[in-house]
Amino acid sequence: MPSPHVFQRASAADLPVAVSGEGITILTADGRRIIDACGGAAVSCLGHSDRTVADAIKTQVDALPYAHTGFFTSEPAERLAAMLVERAPEGIGRVYFVSGGSEAAEASLKLARQYFLEKGEDRFRIVARRQSYHGNTLGALAAGGNAWRRRQFAPLLTDATSHIAPCHYWRFGEPGESAEAYGLRAADELEAEILRLGPETVAAFIAEPVVGATMGAVPAVAGYFARIRQICDTYGVLLILDEVMCGMGRTGHLFACEADAVRPDIVLVAKGLGAGYQPIGAMLVNEEIHRTIASGSGAFQHGHTYMGHPVACAAGIAVLTAFEERDLIANVRAMGERLRSQLEARLGQHPNVGDIRGRGLFLGIELVADRDTKAPLPAEAKTHARIKAAAFARDIMCYPMGGVIDGVRGDHVMLAPPYIVTAGDVDEIAARITAAIDDVLPAAA
């Protein structure tokens, strides 16, 4: 039985006890074998029993479990940073290791502020997008644009962040408007907001290349990020790309922004970097930002106890090595296409499935009351939560969320299985998630 002393996410939760993992499944104390079709929160990209990563962790623990970065660097941190820079988008030259996505986002906002101060510019404003998610620490939460997550903490959040529309063509494109025209219209909101705030006050624009938790695997349309980059360059604004959920191979590229051919000034990664075997994240920055700090004050006024943790970095090295030696990102692309095809075949005509979208093994299913009008289901029905429960009863995990449209209305279910999935695994995932949706929203109703 679970301990009565653990402060659970939900106080009334009666959770099964996970005791071991085999590939894409988690085994519980009561004998269930549950397919992890969402990687927990798009984390477990190598499944739950990868021996090479576990061995790398054990080896590093035996050699050196911890070294504070105020006194030391370590071989794993140096090596992992070099691996990331070698594979990163053009211009990226430095890596700042943290323990997760919220820490990475928080660090990026503080770095943007300090960077401009050291250039002699008093820029402090951050522009983000509605229906975005950048973490749960206060600075990251302020940058995020999900109304439900922000609401009760609003008095604690900075008002230096403002929000523009997301890029979600299926939901917000106007009748007769092409995807390209819509993308430019959505991107141009950034320029309008910068001008409204005053360009001399805006430090950065932060966005997810493929929006995860709060919209359900929504990629930007072609041309959107090219225009965003142009606007940022025009006004000297830093472009921060949050790839905490969509990066590290999840969408079929090591860095999700590769699909959009966009050059970030700062890019954030986490989840897939450690694959769940160790908590690790990273803020990757371009050389110009680092050079400005190094030639100015000489120190980023920020830090965490476990940054650059040797064991976490050793895990990250093993994870990246596994991606490449096993050609797993190619499998992400192939199995992602298969999973999407399976979902479209099984759910494409379902009366309550409005949109099936995403990239690679990062797919979302948006649920609606009416396919033609795209009208959402009643928010009070909590359809996403009911489907999560129905799926779990069928021994499969999915990632649901409500408020997909505006933080209140709209439901989606997201799938993000491990990169090691086989064709048979994909077919089983599609079958079980379809059955779960039918349990809650019968197709014949």
C-alpha positions, 0 to 999 in steps of 0.5 A, spaced: 500 500 500 502 507 498 505 510 504 500 515 507 505 520 508 507 522 501 504 528 499 501 526 492 499 531 486 492 529 488 490 528 495 485 523 494 489 519 489 489 511 490 495 510 485 498 503 484 505 502 486 510 501 480 515 496 482 519 495 475 519 496 468 520 492 461 521 496 455 515 500 454 511 497 460 511 499 467 509 493 472 505 494 478 505 491 485 498 488 484 501 484 477 498 489 472 503 491 466 501 498 463 503 500 456 507 507 457 504 510 451 506 517 453 513 517 456 510 519 463 510 526 461 514 525 454 520 523 458 521 515 458 524 515 451 528 509 452 523 505 455 524 503 462 529 498 462 535 500 458 541 497 461 546 501 457 544 507 461 543 504 468 550 501 467 553 508 465 549 511 471 552 506 476 559 507 473 559 514 474 556 513 482 562 509 483 567 514 480 564 520 483 557 522 485 557 529 486 562 535 485 559 542 486 560 547 480 562 552 484 569 548 485 569 543 480 567 541 473 567 534 471 568 529 465 561 527 464 559 535 464 564 537 459 563 531 454 555 532 454 556 539 453 561 538 447 556 533 444 550 537 445 554 543 442 556 539 436 549 537 434 545 544 436 543 549 431 547 554 428 551 559 433 549 555 439 556 554 443 555 554 451 551 549 455 548 550 462 546 544 465 540 544 470 535 539 473 529 539 469 525 544 464 522 549 469 529 550 471 532 551 464 526 556 463 527 560 469 535 560 467 533 563 460 529 568 463 534 571 468 540 570 463 536 574 458 535 580 463 542 580 465 545 579 458 541 586 456 544 589 462 551 588 461 550 591 454 547 597 457 540 596 455 534 596 460 530 590 457 526 586 462 519 584 458 518 577 456 513 576 450 510 569 450 504 565 447 497 564 450 496 556 451 504 555 452 507 552 458 514 553 460 514 550 467 512 551 474 517 555 478 514 563 478 518 566 473 517 560 468 509 560 470 509 567 468 512 566 462 507 560 460 500 562 457 495 557 460 490 561 464 488 555 468 495 554 471 496 561 472 490 563 475 491 562 483 498 564 483 497 570 479 498 575 485 505 572 485 507 572 478 511 578 474 507 583 470 513 583 465 510 578 461 505 579 456 502 574 451 500 573 443 496 568 440 499 561 439 500 558 432 494 553 431 491 553 424 486 548 425 483 551 431 484 559 429 485 559 422 479 563 418 475 561 413 479 561 406 485 563 409 491 559 407 496 556 412 501 560 410 497 567 410 495 565 417 502 563 420 504 570 417 498 573 421 500 570 427 507 571 427 506 579 426 502 579 432 509 579 435 511 585 432 505 589 434 506 587 441 513 589 441 511 596 438 506 596 443 511 595 449 516 599 446 522 595 443 527 598 448 524 594 453 523 587 450 528 582 452 526 575 449 520 572 446 519 564 448 515 559 444 515 551 444 516 549 436 511 544 437 506 546 443 505 540 448 501 539 454 497 545 454 495 545 446 496 537 445 502 537 440 501 543 435 506 544 430 507 551 427 505 552 420 511 553 415 514 560 415 511 562 422 518 561 425 522 564 419 517 570 420 518 570 428 526 570 427 526 576 422 522 580 427 526 578 433 532 580 429 529 587 427 528 589 434 534 586 437 530 581 441 532 574 443 529 568 441 528 562 446 525 556 444 523 551 449 524 544 447 523 541 454 517 536 451 518 536 444 526 536 443 531 531 444 528 526 438 521 526 440 519 530 434 523 526 429 529 531 430 534 531 435 532 539 436 525 540 434 527 547 431 530 543 425 524 542 422 522 549 422 529 551 420 530 556 425 536 559 429 534 560 436 539 564 441 537 560 447 534 553 446 531 549 452 532 541 453 530 536 458 525 530 459 528 526 453 535 528 455 535 524 461 530 519 458 527 519 466 533 515 468 536 521 471 533 528 472 537 533 467 535 539 463 540 544 459 539 551 457 543 552 450 546 559 449 549 562 443 556 564 443 555 572 443 550 571 449 556 568 453 561 572 450 557 578 453 557 575 460 564 573 460 567 580 458 562 584 462 561 581 470 564 575 468 559 571 472 551 569 470 548 571 477 544 564 478 545 557 480 543 551 482 545 546 487 545 540 482 547 543 476 552 539 472 551 533 476 556 528 474 551 522 474 545 526 471 550 528 465 553 521 465 546 518 463 545 524 458 551 521 454 548 514 454 542 517 452 544 521 446 549 515 444 543 510 444 539 515 440 545 515 435 548 508 435 541 504 435 538 509 429 532 511 434 530 518 431 529 514 424 525 509 428 521 515 431 519 518 424 517 511 422 513 509 428 510 516 428 508 515 421 505 509 423 502 511 429 498 517 426 496 513 420 493 508 425 490 513 429 487 516 422 484 510 420 481 508 427 479 515 429 479 519 423 471 519 422 469 519 429 464 524 431 468 527 437 475 527 434 476 534 431 484 533 429 489 528 429 496 532 429 503 532 431 510 530 429 514 524 430 512 520 436 509 526 439 501 526 437 495 529 439 488 528 438 483 534 439 476 532 442 470 536 440 462 536 440 461 537 433 466 536 428 464 541 423 463 547 427 469 544 432 465 546 438 468 543 444 465 538 449 462 541 455 468 543 460 465 541 466 464 534 463 472 533 464 472 528 458 480 528 457 480 526 465 475 520 463 479 518 457 485 518 461 481 513 466 478 509 461 485 508 458 488 506 464 483 501 466 485 498 459 492 498 462 495 504 457 497 511 459 496 517 455 497 524 457 490 528 457 489 535 458 483 540 458 482 547 456 486 546 450 483 552 447 483 558 452 485 554 458 478 553 460 474 549 454 477 544 449 480 537 451 485 533 448 489 526 449 496 526 447 501 520 445 508 520 446 511 513 447 518 511 447 522 511 441 524 504 442 516 502 440 515 497 434 510 496 429 506 491 433 507 496 439 504 502 435 498 498 433 496 495 440 497 503 442 492 505 437 487 500 438 487 501 446 487 508 445 481 508 440 477 503 445 478 508 451 475 514 447 470 509 445 468 507 452 467 515 454 465 517 447 461 511 443 462 512 436 455 510 434 452 515 439 
